Amino acid sequence: MEALYMWIFTFHMPLFVLVTGYFARSNLFGDSGRKALLQIGLQYAIFQTLYLALDALWFHVHNTHYSYFAPYLLLWFLASHVCWRLLKMLIHRWSLPQQIITSILLGISVGYLPVDGVWFSISRTFVFFPFFIIGYHLSFARLRAFYTRNVKILSMTASVLLLLFIAIGGMNIAPGWLYGNMTYVQLGEPAWYTGFFRLLLYLLQLVAAASFLAFVPWHRSALTDMGRRTLYVFLLHGFIIRLAALSPIYDWIHSDAASLGIIAAAVAMTLLLCQPFVRRLSSPMIEPSIQWLLNLERRATHSFGTRSASKP
């Protein structure tokens, strides 16, 4: 179970960020970009409030920071998503090699900062920024042409071999390295050369992500249709995980059969949260209307313009 967990973490966040960067190409700038930032910010405000309130009442997660400046567990992704967009806009005119090299250097350098990386999600923002840049510039046509039948077989084999390598203890690293939310001091590696470890980890994550992509379907199907609603899985599954942690369910996991039962339950809950009825019920919370924010912005702009025009 630990090997499976570590294997998933070698690719799932890099791929998640990469895909986010890919889809940001259509709405990074202009009115659509502003609307995207407003909606992500509103999502963060809603779910940060919900998770913090429930944590205070029931969850009581260890070392929780009751602040809107410290994203609650999984909500770091929303905070980082806003930052990735803003950072990409700042370096948009740079060449692709400059953007990639800069993002990698930032990801390596952030580990040396003497701060807790959870504030503003600063650590994960910079650690995973290279994957956002890669995804933004990714060509779907070239990617599809690259994954020929032989490449897919080779990639699948590499992914399975990585899992086996981890299972036999070949990747003896702290999970914090894969989380991306800890400084080098917090990871117990304060030496000046520790940044090179992260550089090697980037290479591993890139290979692991590329290998796992071979399992992903390339044609539309019922599975890819559910994939359009993964935002609902992402934002809602935290409630289920926290409720499970409160229950005695994990105390019952003492056998292979029970472990397989946990995996089956996770798959079942994922499929459930992907269903259209879940979207219908929770869309006001997960995809809230931002029209009222746009109206406020318009009124504020109009008011400011009127006052400026009336000045002598």
FENUR-V691357 format. One record per residue. N is the residue number from 1. PSI is psi as a letter, one per 40 degrees, with the letter a starting at -180 (999 if undefined). OMEGA is omega as a letter, one per 20 degrees, with the letter a starting at -180 (none if undefined). NEAR is the number of other C-alpha atoms within 8 Angstrom. Layout:
{{N	PSI	OMEGA	NEAR} {N	PSI	OMEGA	NEAR}}
This chain:
{{1	d	r	5} {2	d	r	6} {3	d	r	9} {4	d	r	9} {5	d	a	8} {6	d	r	10} {7	d	r	11} {8	d	a	8} {9	e	r	10} {10	d	a	13} {11	d	a	13} {12	d	r	9} {13	d	r	8} {14	d	r	13} {15	d	r	10} {16	d	a	8} {17	d	r	13} {18	d	r	14} {19	d	r	10} {20	d	r	11} {21	d	a	14} {22	d	a	13} {23	e	r	9} {24	e	a	10} {25	d	a	8} {26	e	a	5} {27	f	r	10} {28	d	a	12} {29	i	r	8} {30	a	a	7} {31	d	a	6} {32	d	r	9} {33	d	r	10} {34	d	r	10} {35	d	r	9} {36	d	r	10} {37	d	r	9} {38	d	a	10} {39	d	r	12} {40	d	r	11} {41	d	r	11} {42	d	r	10} {43	d	a	13} {44	d	a	11} {45	d	a	9} {46	d	a	9} {47	d	r	10} {48	d	r	12} {49	d	a	8} {50	d	a	8} {51	d	r	10} {52	d	r	10} {53	d	a	8} {54	d	r	9} {55	d	r	10} {56	d	a	8} {57	d	a	7} {58	d	a	6} {59	d	a	10} {60	f	r	8} {61	h	a	6} {62	h	r	4} {63	f	r	4} {64	h	r	7} {65	h	a	6} {66	g	a	6} {67	i	r	6} {68	e	r	7} {69	e	r	6} {70	g	a	12} {71	h	a	15} {72	h	r	11} {73	b	a	5} {74	e	a	8} {75	e	r	12} {76	d	a	14} {77	d	r	7} {78	d	r	11} {79	d	r	13} {80	d	r	13} {81	d	r	10} {82	d	a	11} {83	d	r	9} {84	d	r	11} {85	d	a	10} {86	d	r	8} {87	d	r	8} {88	d	r	9} {89	d	a	9} {90	d	a	7} {91	e	a	8} {92	d	a	7} {93	e	r	5} {94	i	r	7} {95	i	a	6} {96	d	r	7} {97	d	r	6} {98	d	r	8} {99	d	a	12} {100	d	a	11} {101	d	r	8} {102	d	a	8} {103	d	r	12} {104	d	r	12} {105	d	r	8} {106	d	r	10} {107	d	r	14} {108	d	a	13} {109	d	a	9} {110	d	r	12} {111	e	a	11} {112	e	a	10} {113	h	a	7} {114	f	a	5} {115	i	r	5} {116	h	a	7} {117	e	a	12} {118	d	a	11} {119	h	a	9} {120	e	a	11} {121	f	a	14} {122	d	a	11} {123	d	a	15} {124	d	r	14} {125	d	a	12} {126	d	a	12} {127	d	a	13} {128	e	a	12} {129	d	r	14} {130	d	a	12} {131	d	r	12} {132	d	r	15} {133	d	r	14} {134	d	a	12} {135	d	a	13} {136	d	a	13} {137	e	a	8} {138	h	r	8} {139	h	a	6} {140	d	a	6} {141	d	r	6} {142	d	r	7} {143	d	r	9} {144	d	r	9} {145	d	a	7} {146	d	a	7} {147	g	r	10} {148	i	a	8} {149	d	a	6} {150	d	r	7} {151	d	r	9} {152	d	r	12} {153	d	r	9} {154	d	a	8} {155	d	r	13} {156	d	r	12} {157	d	r	8} {158	d	a	9} {159	d	r	11} {160	d	r	8} {161	d	r	8} {162	d	r	10} {163	d	r	11} {164	d	r	8} {165	d	r	10} {166	d	a	13} {167	d	a	10} {168	e	r	6} {169	e	a	7} {170	e	a	7} {171	g	a	6} {172	g	r	6} {173	i	r	5} {174	h	r	7} {175	d	a	7} {176	d	r	9} {177	d	a	11} {178	d	r	8} {179	d	r	9} {180	e	a	10} {181	e	a	11} {182	i	r	14} {183	i	r	15} {184	d	r	11} {185	d	r	9} {186	d	r	7} {187	e	r	11} {188	f	a	6} {189	g	a	8} {190	e	a	9} {191	i	a	5} {192	d	a	5} {193	e	a	6} {194	d	r	10} {195	d	r	10} {196	d	r	8} {197	d	r	8} {198	d	r	10} {199	d	r	10} {200	d	r	8} {201	d	r	8} {202	d	r	8} {203	d	r	8} {204	d	a	9} {205	d	r	11} {206	d	r	10} {207	d	r	8} {208	d	r	12} {209	d	r	13} {210	d	r	9} {211	d	a	12} {212	d	r	12} {213	d	r	8} {214	d	r	12} {215	e	a	7} {216	h	r	6} {217	i	a	7} {218	e	a	5} {219	i	r	5} {220	i	a	8} {221	a	r	6} {222	d	a	6} {223	d	a	7} {224	d	r	10} {225	d	r	9} {226	d	r	11} {227	d	r	8} {228	e	a	7} {229	f	a	11} {230	e	r	9} {231	d	r	7} {232	d	r	12} {233	d	a	11} {234	d	a	8} {235	d	a	11} {236	d	a	9} {237	d	r	10} {238	d	r	9} {239	d	a	8} {240	d	a	8} {241	d	a	8} {242	d	r	9} {243	d	r	9} {244	d	r	10} {245	d	r	9} {246	d	a	7} {247	i	r	7} {248	e	a	8} {249	d	a	8} {250	e	r	8} {251	e	a	6} {252	e	a	7} {253	g	a	8} {254	e	a	7} {255	i	r	6} {256	d	a	6} {257	d	r	6} {258	d	r	10} {259	d	r	11} {260	d	r	8} {261	d	r	8} {262	d	r	8} {263	d	r	8} {264	d	r	8} {265	d	r	8} {266	d	r	8} {267	d	a	8} {268	d	r	8} {269	d	r	8} {270	d	r	10} {271	d	a	9} {272	d	a	8} {273	e	r	11} {274	e	a	14} {275	i	a	10} {276	d	a	6} {277	d	r	6} {278	d	r	12} {279	d	a	11} {280	d	a	7} {281	d	a	7} {282	e	a	8} {283	d	r	10} {284	d	a	8} {285	d	a	8} {286	d	r	9} {287	g	a	8} {288	i	r	10} {289	h	r	7} {290	e	a	10} {291	d	a	6} {292	d	r	7} {293	d	r	8} {294	d	r	8} {295	d	r	8} {296	d	r	8} {297	d	a	8} {298	d	r	8} {299	d	a	8} {300	d	r	8} {301	d	r	8} {302	d	a	8} {303	d	r	8} {304	d	r	8} {305	d	r	8} {306	d	a	8} {307	d	r	8} {308	d	a	7} {309	d	a	7} {310	e	a	6} {311	i	r	5} {312	999	none	3}}
